[in-house]
Amino acid sequence: EDESLKKLLNDRYLDGKLSTGSYPRDKFTIPEVLHRKWLKLDYKRDYSLVNIVLFFFTFAIIGWLWEVALHLFSTGNFVNRGTLMEPWLPIYGYGGVLILILLKPFREKPYLLFILTCLLCGIIEYLTSWYLEVTYNLRWWDYTGYFININGRVCLEGLLVFGLGGCGFTYLVAPFLDNLYNKIKPSIKYLVAIILLVTLIPKVSPSTLGFPSPITNIFLVPFDN
């Protein structure tokens, strides 16, 4: 009976009588697959409010770094590409957070998420450009001359980049940051979120869209393409 079980299990390391106990893991005939825990990111999760606030500022800072780096590499000059004095761009924060919240039902379909992210970011960018121009009579960016653009406010190239970035945020960055932020002591995490909000709120317009108020308009550095 023991020999038949050995043959059935195709295991040449079960010598002698069969008995209960732990399997000899060091003698597997097939190498055990290493578990890459850093790849096991649950992108379908729900995010806590405090983490969403931290996401907002994280995405806004990433957006600011992206804009500054692009301008630095293209012109060789360092320019504050933000609409506020702090090193962040609220439009990226709102875009990232809205992608996570509004497009959650589509996370199981990456191609659909990509398309909807492009559309969502296009709407946000267009309305932001329109608002800033109407309010301050300035255009922080102008895509006139770019392939497939709408009134110079949005262009296909930019929307494709936003689509890829949004998918990256959804499937990799946000779950990773969520795991990271969940390791922070709650009291410290809430304190940081409150300080960041207190820093931002007095400098935004009544519409709370994250654009500068007339008070901070004197500090603005317009986008110059």
C-alpha positions in Angstrom: 0.0 0.0 0.0 2.9 2.4 0.8 4.6 1.7 -2.5 1.3 2.3 -4.4 0.9 5.7 -2.7 4.5 6.6 -3.5 3.9 5.8 -7.1 0.7 7.7 -7.1 2.4 10.7 -5.5 5.3 10.4 -7.9 7.6 11.1 -4.9 10.9 9.3 -4.6 11.7 11.0 -1.3 9.1 9.2 0.7 11.2 6.4 2.1 9.9 3.8 4.6 6.6 3.9 6.2 4.2 6.7 5.5 3.4 8.8 8.5 1.8 12.1 9.3 4.0 15.2 9.6 5.5 18.0 7.5 6.5 17.5 3.9 10.2 17.8 3.3 10.2 21.2 1.7 13.9 21.1 0.9 13.4 18.0 -1.3 10.6 19.2 -3.6 11.1 17.6 -7.0 9.7 20.8 -8.6 11.3 24.0 -7.4 9.0 26.1 -5.3 7.9 29.4 -7.0 9.3 32.3 -5.1 6.5 34.6 -3.8 7.0 38.1 -5.0 4.9 39.9 -2.5 5.7 43.3 -3.9 3.8 42.3 -7.1 0.7 41.2 -5.2 -1.1 44.5 -5.1 -4.8 44.5 -4.6 -5.9 47.3 -7.0 -9.6 46.5 -6.4 -9.4 47.8 -2.8 -11.3 50.7 -1.3 -9.2 53.5 0.1 -9.7 55.3 3.4 -10.5 59.1 3.4 -7.2 60.0 5.0 -5.2 58.0 2.5 -7.2 59.6 -0.4 -6.1 63.0 1.0 -2.5 61.9 1.1 -2.9 60.5 -2.5 -4.1 63.9 -3.6 -0.9 65.6 -2.4 1.3 62.8 -3.6 -0.2 62.9 -7.1 0.0 66.7 -7.1 3.7 66.6 -6.2 4.4 63.9 -8.8 2.7 66.1 -11.4 4.7 69.1 -10.3 8.0 67.1 -10.6 6.9 65.9 -14.0 6.1 69.3 -15.4 9.3 70.8 -14.0 11.4 68.0 -15.3 9.9 68.3 -18.8 10.6 72.0 -18.9 14.1 71.6 -17.5 15.1 69.0 -20.1 13.5 70.8 -23.0 14.7 74.4 -22.2 17.5 73.9 -19.7 15.8 76.3 -17.3 14.2 75.6 -14.0 10.7 77.1 -13.8 8.0 76.6 -11.2 5.3 75.0 -13.3 2.8 75.2 -10.5 -0.1 77.6 -9.9 0.8 77.9 -6.2 4.0 78.6 -4.3 4.2 75.1 -3.0 5.8 72.3 -5.1 2.5 70.7 -6.2 0.0 71.0 -9.0 -3.6 70.5 -7.7 -4.9 69.5 -11.1 -2.8 66.3 -10.9 -4.1 65.6 -7.4 -7.7 65.9 -8.5 -7.2 63.9 -11.6 -5.5 61.0 -9.7 -8.2 60.9 -7.0 -11.1 61.2 -9.4 -9.6 58.3 -11.4 -9.5 56.1 -8.3 -13.0 57.0 -7.2 -15.1 57.5 -10.3 -13.5 54.8 -12.4 -13.3 52.1 -9.8 -16.0 50.0 -11.5 -13.8 49.7 -14.6 -10.6 48.5 -12.9 -11.1 44.9 -14.1 -11.0 46.1 -17.7 -7.6 47.9 -18.2 -8.4 48.9 -21.8 -11.7 50.6 -20.8 -10.0 52.2 -17.8 -7.4 53.6 -20.1 -10.0 55.1 -22.5 -12.1 56.6 -19.7 -9.0 58.0 -18.0 -8.1 59.8 -21.2 -11.6 61.3 -21.4 -11.7 62.2 -17.7 -8.3 63.9 -17.8 -9.2 65.6 -21.0 -12.3 67.1 -19.4 -10.4 68.2 -16.3 -7.6 69.8 -18.3 -9.9 71.6 -20.7 -12.1 73.0 -17.9 -9.0 74.0 -15.9 -7.5 75.8 -18.9 -10.8 77.6 -19.5 -11.2 78.6 -15.9 -7.7 80.0 -15.5 -8.0 81.9 -18.8 -11.4 83.4 -18.0 -10.5 84.2 -14.4 -6.9 85.6 -14.8 -6.8 86.3 -18.6 -3.7 84.0 -18.8 -3.1 80.6 -20.5 -0.9 78.3 -18.5 -0.5 76.0 -21.4 -1.3 76.0 -25.1 -1.3 73.0 -27.4 -2.0 74.9 -30.6 -0.1 73.2 -33.4 -0.1 69.8 -31.6 -1.6 66.8 -33.4 -5.3 66.7 -32.7 -5.9 69.5 -30.2 -9.1 71.2 -29.1 -8.7 74.9 -28.9 -5.2 74.5 -27.7 -6.4 73.3 -24.3 -6.0 69.6 -24.7 -4.2 67.4 -27.3 -4.1 63.7 -28.1 -0.5 63.3 -27.1 -1.1 64.7 -23.6 -4.3 62.6 -23.1 -2.4 59.4 -24.0 0.2 60.2 -21.5 -2.5 60.9 -18.9 -4.2 57.6 -19.8 -1.0 55.6 -19.2 -0.2 57.5 -16.0 -3.7 57.0 -14.7 -3.5 53.2 -15.3 -0.1 53.2 -13.5 -1.6 55.1 -10.6 -4.6 52.7 -10.4 -2.8 49.3 -10.7 0.6 50.1 -9.1 1.2 53.4 -7.4 -2.0 53.8 -5.4 -2.0 50.2 -4.0 1.7 50.5 -3.2 1.2 53.9 -1.5 -1.8 52.6 0.4 0.2 49.7 1.8 2.9 52.2 2.8 0.6 54.8 4.3 -1.2 52.1 6.3 2.1 51.4 8.1 2.1 54.9 9.5 0.7 55.5 12.9 -2.9 56.8 12.4 -2.4 59.8 14.7 0.6 60.9 12.7 -1.1 60.2 9.4 -4.1 62.3 10.3 -1.9 65.1 11.6 0.0 65.2 8.3 -3.2 65.2 6.2 -4.6 68.1 8.3 -1.5 70.2 8.0 -1.4 69.7 4.2 -5.1 70.7 3.9 -4.6 73.7 6.1 -1.7 74.7 3.9 -3.8 74.4 0.7 -7.3 75.6 1.6 -6.5 79.3 2.3 -4.9 79.5 -1.1 -7.7 78.1 -3.3 -10.7 79.8 -4.8 -14.2 79.5 -3.3 -14.9 76.9 -5.9 -12.4 74.6 -4.1 -11.1 73.5 -7.4 -7.6 74.0 -6.2 -6.8 77.0 -8.4 -5.2 80.1 -7.0 -7.2 82.8 -5.3 -6.7 86.4 -6.3 -4.5 86.9 -3.2 -2.0 84.4 -4.4 -2.2 85.5 -8.1 0.8 87.8 -7.5 3.0 84.7 -7.0 1.9 82.8 -10.1 4.4 81.8 -12.8 2.5 81.2 -16.0 3.1 78.1 -18.1 5.1 79.2 -21.2 5.2 76.7 -24.1 
